[in-house]
Amino acid sequence: MAITAIVRFALGEDRTREAARAAFEASAPLYRDVQGLIRKYYLLSGDGRTGGGVYLFKSREDAERLFDAAWRAGIHERLGAEPSIEYFETPVIVDNDAGAITTGA
């Protein structure tokens, strides 16, 4: 069964929305070949004070492999915040771009 991870972190009051977007764009290539990562969406709250991501993984093990101590330290170093991570089983996926509904156990 696929796993969705929702990551959130506070962005400093001195960080502009444009700077947050630039940081997200700069980090995007790091996720291109991550084992088990199907998709990642970057998140930025309406007020620009919270950032994060929604990640879809093939398994919980794949997610935990990515979100190790080094990854957390990198988030802290680049953004000055400790990330929080929530994991969810993802039993059904509707993919309108692919025209597919995926279910899995």
Residue frames as a rotation matrix with the C-alpha (Angstrom) as fourth column:
MET 1
0.580 0.815 0.000 0.00
0.815 -0.580 0.000 0.00
0.000 0.000 -1.000 0.00
ALA 2
-0.081 -0.564 0.822 1.23
0.478 -0.745 -0.464 3.48
0.874 0.356 0.330 -0.83
ILE 3
0.066 -0.009 -0.998 2.11
0.963 -0.263 0.066 5.89
-0.263 -0.965 -0.008 1.96
THR 4
0.405 0.059 0.912 1.47
0.379 -0.919 -0.109 9.63
0.832 0.390 -0.395 2.00
ALA 5
-0.180 -0.499 -0.848 3.71
0.976 -0.201 -0.089 11.75
-0.126 -0.843 0.523 4.21
ILE 6
0.676 0.365 0.640 2.76
0.407 -0.909 0.089 15.30
0.614 0.200 -0.764 5.08
VAL 7
-0.235 -0.851 -0.470 5.69
0.969 -0.164 -0.187 17.44
0.082 -0.499 0.863 6.18
ARG 8
0.770 0.440 0.462 5.30
0.379 -0.898 0.225 20.88
0.514 0.002 -0.858 7.74
PHE 9
-0.195 -0.800 -0.568 7.76
0.980 -0.179 -0.084 23.44
-0.035 -0.573 0.819 9.03
ALA 10
0.707 0.381 -0.596 7.62
0.447 -0.894 -0.042 27.07
-0.549 -0.237 -0.802 10.13
LEU 11
0.123 -0.642 0.756 9.25
0.852 -0.322 -0.412 29.63
0.508 0.696 0.508 7.90
GLY 12
-0.493 -0.414 -0.765 10.94
0.793 -0.576 -0.198 32.59
-0.359 -0.704 0.613 9.51
GLU 13
0.515 0.753 -0.410 9.16
0.555 -0.657 -0.509 35.93
-0.653 0.034 -0.756 9.45
ASP 14
0.040 -0.591 -0.806 12.09
-0.409 -0.746 0.526 37.37
-0.912 0.309 -0.272 7.50
ARG 15
-0.798 -0.302 0.522 11.62
0.273 0.591 0.759 34.86
-0.538 0.748 -0.389 4.64
THR 16
-0.370 0.664 -0.650 9.57
-0.802 -0.581 -0.138 36.18
-0.469 0.470 0.748 1.75
ARG 17
0.582 0.654 0.483 7.20
-0.220 0.699 -0.680 34.04
-0.783 0.290 0.551 -0.30
GLU 18
0.816 -0.330 -0.475 9.56
-0.515 -0.042 -0.856 34.51
0.263 0.943 -0.205 -3.24
ALA 19
-0.230 -0.948 0.221 12.53
-0.952 0.172 -0.254 33.30
0.202 -0.269 -0.942 -1.20
ALA 20
-0.099 0.283 0.954 10.56
-0.504 0.813 -0.293 30.25
-0.858 -0.509 0.062 -0.07
ARG 21
0.889 0.457 0.003 9.60
-0.203 0.401 -0.893 29.42
-0.410 0.794 0.449 -3.66
ALA 22
0.458 -0.802 -0.383 13.23
-0.761 -0.132 -0.635 29.83
0.459 0.582 -0.671 -4.75
ALA 23
-0.409 -0.595 0.692 14.38
-0.873 0.476 -0.107 27.49
-0.266 -0.648 -0.714 -1.98
PHE 24
0.324 0.616 0.718 11.78
-0.276 0.788 -0.551 24.92
-0.905 -0.020 0.425 -3.02
GLU 25
0.940 0.027 -0.340 12.80
-0.341 0.101 -0.935 25.14
0.008 0.995 0.104 -6.68
ALA 26
0.080 -0.995 -0.057 16.47
-0.934 -0.055 -0.353 24.77
0.348 0.082 -0.934 -5.74
SER 27
-0.454 -0.266 0.850 15.78
-0.700 0.697 -0.156 21.61
-0.551 -0.666 -0.503 -3.73
ALA 28
0.556 0.827 -0.079 13.46
-0.701 0.416 -0.579 19.96
-0.447 0.377 0.811 -6.29
PRO 29
0.330 -0.439 -0.836 16.21
-0.710 0.468 -0.526 18.17
0.622 0.767 -0.158 -8.25
LEU 30
-0.636 -0.599 0.486 17.28
-0.767 0.419 -0.487 16.40
0.088 -0.682 -0.726 -5.04
TYR 31
-0.169 0.698 0.696 14.04
-0.534 0.528 -0.660 14.40
-0.828 -0.483 0.283 -5.14
ARG 32
0.119 0.247 -0.962 14.24
-0.992 0.065 -0.106 13.20
0.036 0.967 0.253 -8.76
ASP 33
-0.043 -0.240 -0.970 15.71
-0.422 0.884 -0.200 9.76
0.906 0.400 -0.140 -8.06
VAL 34
-0.477 -0.073 0.876 14.69
-0.877 0.109 -0.469 9.08
-0.061 -0.991 -0.116 -4.46
GLN 35
-0.911 0.072 -0.406 14.00
-0.016 0.978 0.209 5.38
0.412 0.197 -0.890 -4.04
GLY 36
-0.574 0.756 -0.314 10.28
0.819 0.528 -0.225 4.70
-0.004 -0.387 -0.922 -3.67
LEU 37
-0.475 0.415 -0.776 9.17
0.046 -0.869 -0.493 8.33
-0.879 -0.270 0.394 -4.07
ILE 38
-0.140 0.548 0.825 6.31
0.951 0.307 -0.042 8.52
-0.276 0.778 -0.564 -6.56
ARG 39
0.149 0.313 0.938 5.44
0.566 -0.805 0.179 12.20
0.811 0.504 -0.297 -6.30
LYS 40
-0.425 -0.245 -0.871 6.13
0.863 -0.399 -0.309 15.29
-0.272 -0.883 0.381 -4.22
TYR 41
0.381 0.538 0.752 4.14
0.596 -0.765 0.244 18.51
0.706 0.355 -0.612 -3.89
TYR 42
-0.785 -0.601 -0.153 5.67
0.537 -0.535 -0.652 21.56
0.310 -0.594 0.743 -2.24
LEU 43
0.326 0.929 -0.177 3.39
0.871 -0.222 0.439 23.52
0.369 -0.297 -0.881 0.09
LEU 44
-0.884 -0.456 0.103 3.33
0.372 -0.820 -0.435 27.18
0.283 -0.347 0.894 1.10
SER 45
-0.212 0.851 -0.481 0.58
0.902 -0.019 -0.431 28.53
-0.376 -0.525 -0.763 3.34
GLY 46
0.486 0.560 0.670 -1.47
0.787 -0.614 -0.058 31.55
0.379 0.556 -0.740 2.34
ASP 47
0.992 -0.117 -0.056 0.36
-0.072 -0.860 0.506 33.77
-0.107 -0.498 -0.861 4.81
GLY 48
0.545 -0.825 -0.151 3.77
-0.259 0.006 -0.966 32.41
0.798 0.565 -0.211 3.76
ARG 49
0.142 -0.480 0.865 4.69
-0.978 -0.203 0.048 31.36
0.153 -0.853 -0.499 7.30
THR 50
0.196 -0.047 0.980 4.38
-0.388 0.914 0.121 27.58
-0.901 -0.404 0.161 6.90
GLY 51
-0.054 -0.270 -0.961 6.03
-0.983 0.182 0.005 25.44
0.174 0.946 -0.275 4.28
GLY 52
-0.071 -0.019 0.997 6.08
-0.483 0.876 -0.018 21.75
-0.873 -0.483 -0.071 3.67
GLY 53
-0.633 -0.135 -0.762 5.41
-0.757 0.312 0.574 18.96
0.160 0.940 -0.300 1.28
VAL 54
0.486 0.699 0.525 3.07
-0.641 0.693 -0.329 16.13
-0.594 -0.176 0.785 0.46
TYR 55
-0.532 -0.764 -0.365 4.98
-0.842 0.435 0.318 13.03
-0.084 0.476 -0.875 -0.58
LEU 56
0.733 0.679 0.048 3.60
-0.663 0.728 -0.176 9.84
-0.154 0.097 0.983 -2.06
PHE 57
-0.401 -0.910 0.110 5.81
-0.897 0.414 0.158 6.79
-0.189 -0.035 -0.981 -1.48
LYS 58
-0.122 0.263 -0.957 5.60
-0.479 0.829 0.289 3.14
0.869 0.494 0.025 -2.47
SER 59
0.283 0.175 -0.943 6.09
0.615 0.722 0.318 2.13
0.736 -0.670 0.097 1.19
ARG 60
0.994 0.058 0.089 6.58
-0.041 -0.562 0.826 3.45
0.098 -0.825 -0.556 4.71
GLU 61
0.464 -0.886 0.023 10.13
0.655 0.360 0.665 2.10
-0.597 -0.294 0.747 4.61
ASP 62
-0.046 -0.444 0.895 10.87
0.917 -0.374 -0.139 4.28
0.396 0.814 0.424 1.59
ALA 63
0.655 0.362 0.663 9.53
0.118 -0.916 0.383 7.33
0.746 -0.173 -0.643 3.42
GLU 64
0.958 -0.283 -0.046 11.52
0.027 -0.069 0.997 6.63
-0.286 -0.957 -0.058 6.57
ARG 65
0.231 -0.910 0.344 14.67
0.936 0.304 0.175 6.08
-0.264 0.282 0.922 4.50
LEU 66
0.051 -0.171 0.984 14.33
0.605 -0.779 -0.167 9.60
0.795 0.603 0.064 3.09
PHE 67
0.592 0.323 0.738 13.34
-0.253 -0.796 0.550 11.33
0.765 -0.512 -0.390 6.31
ASP 68
0.371 -0.556 -0.744 16.48
0.811 0.584 -0.033 10.34
0.452 -0.591 0.668 8.23
ALA 69
0.447 -0.245 -0.861 18.55
0.664 -0.554 0.502 12.50
-0.600 -0.796 -0.085 10.58
ALA 70
-0.657 -0.752 0.051 20.59
0.570 -0.452 0.686 13.97
-0.493 0.480 0.726 7.69
TRP 71
-0.374 0.614 0.694 17.43
0.700 -0.303 0.646 15.02
0.608 0.728 -0.317 5.83
ARG 72
0.647 0.649 -0.400 16.01
0.741 -0.411 0.532 16.65
0.181 -0.640 -0.746 8.96
ALA 73
0.059 -0.728 -0.683 19.30
0.625 -0.507 0.594 18.44
-0.778 -0.462 0.425 9.59
GLY 74
-0.753 -0.328 0.570 19.26
0.658 -0.359 0.662 19.72
-0.013 0.874 0.486 5.99
ILE 75
0.204 0.898 0.390 15.77
0.717 -0.409 0.565 21.18
0.666 0.165 -0.727 6.46
HIS 76
0.692 0.029 -0.722 16.94
0.647 -0.469 0.601 22.84
-0.321 -0.882 -0.344 9.66
GLU 77
-0.327 -0.920 -0.217 20.08
0.639 -0.384 0.667 24.19
-0.696 0.080 0.713 8.01
ARG 78
-0.734 0.035 0.679 18.33
0.621 -0.372 0.690 25.55
0.277 0.928 0.251 4.88
LEU 79
-0.075 0.870 0.487 15.12
0.300 -0.446 0.843 26.78
0.951 0.209 -0.228 6.48
GLY 80
-0.769 -0.341 0.541 15.89
-0.352 -0.482 -0.803 27.18
0.534 -0.807 0.250 10.17
ALA 81
0.070 0.884 0.462 13.01
-0.994 0.023 0.106 24.95
0.083 -0.467 0.881 11.27
GLU 82
-0.829 -0.190 0.526 12.36
-0.306 0.941 -0.144 21.48
-0.467 -0.280 -0.838 12.59
PRO 83
-0.539 0.666 -0.516 10.00
-0.625 0.094 0.775 19.56
0.564 0.740 0.365 10.31
SER 84
-0.305 0.526 0.794 7.00
-0.572 0.566 -0.594 17.62
-0.762 -0.635 0.128 11.57
ILE 85
-0.759 0.007 -0.651 6.02
-0.565 0.491 0.663 14.50
0.324 0.871 -0.369 9.62
GLU 86
-0.051 0.788 0.613 2.70
-0.656 0.437 -0.616 12.64
-0.753 -0.433 0.495 9.58
TYR 87
-0.946 -0.259 -0.195 2.27
-0.320 0.656 0.684 9.32
-0.049 0.709 -0.703 7.76
PHE 88
0.037 0.991 0.129 -0.97
-0.748 0.113 -0.654 8.05
-0.663 -0.072 0.745 6.24
GLU 89
-0.538 -0.025 0.842 -1.85
0.418 0.860 0.293 4.83
-0.732 0.510 -0.452 4.47
THR 90
-0.416 0.354 -0.838 -3.06
-0.740 -0.667 0.085 5.66
-0.529 0.655 0.539 0.98
PRO 91
-0.383 0.271 0.883 -5.49
0.142 0.962 -0.233 2.92
-0.913 0.036 -0.407 -0.04
VAL 92
0.400 0.542 0.739 -6.97
0.854 0.072 -0.515 4.67
-0.332 0.838 -0.434 -3.11
ILE 93
-0.513 -0.575 -0.638 -5.40
0.181 -0.798 0.575 7.16
-0.839 0.179 0.513 -5.52
VAL 94
0.656 0.664 0.359 -7.36
0.582 -0.142 -0.801 9.07
-0.480 0.734 -0.480 -8.14
ASP 95
-0.459 -0.841 -0.286 -5.00
0.285 -0.444 0.849 10.29
-0.842 0.308 0.443 -10.88
ASN 96
0.594 0.788 -0.161 -6.95
0.146 -0.302 -0.942 12.41
-0.791 0.536 -0.295 -13.33
ASP 97
0.134 -0.627 -0.767 -3.85
-0.863 -0.454 0.221 13.19
-0.487 0.632 -0.602 -15.44
ALA 98
-0.864 -0.502 0.031 -3.30
-0.444 0.790 0.424 9.46
-0.237 0.353 -0.905 -16.04
GLY 99
-0.098 0.919 -0.383 -7.00
-0.877 0.102 0.469 8.73
0.470 0.382 0.796 -16.17
ALA 100
-0.272 -0.139 -0.952 -6.59
0.095 0.981 -0.170 6.06
0.958 -0.136 -0.254 -13.51
ILE 101
0.523 0.319 0.790 -7.78
-0.805 -0.119 0.581 4.97
0.280 -0.940 0.195 -10.10
THR 102
-0.289 -0.711 -0.641 -5.27
-0.250 0.702 -0.667 2.87
0.924 -0.033 -0.381 -8.21
THR 103
0.710 0.424 0.562 -6.15
-0.671 0.162 0.724 0.69
0.216 -0.891 0.399 -5.24
GLY 104
-0.077 -0.790 -0.609 -3.79
-0.263 0.605 -0.751 -1.44
0.962 0.102 -0.255 -3.27
ALA 105
0.928 0.333 -0.165 -3.41
0.030 0.375 0.926 -3.50
0.371 -0.865 0.338 -0.16
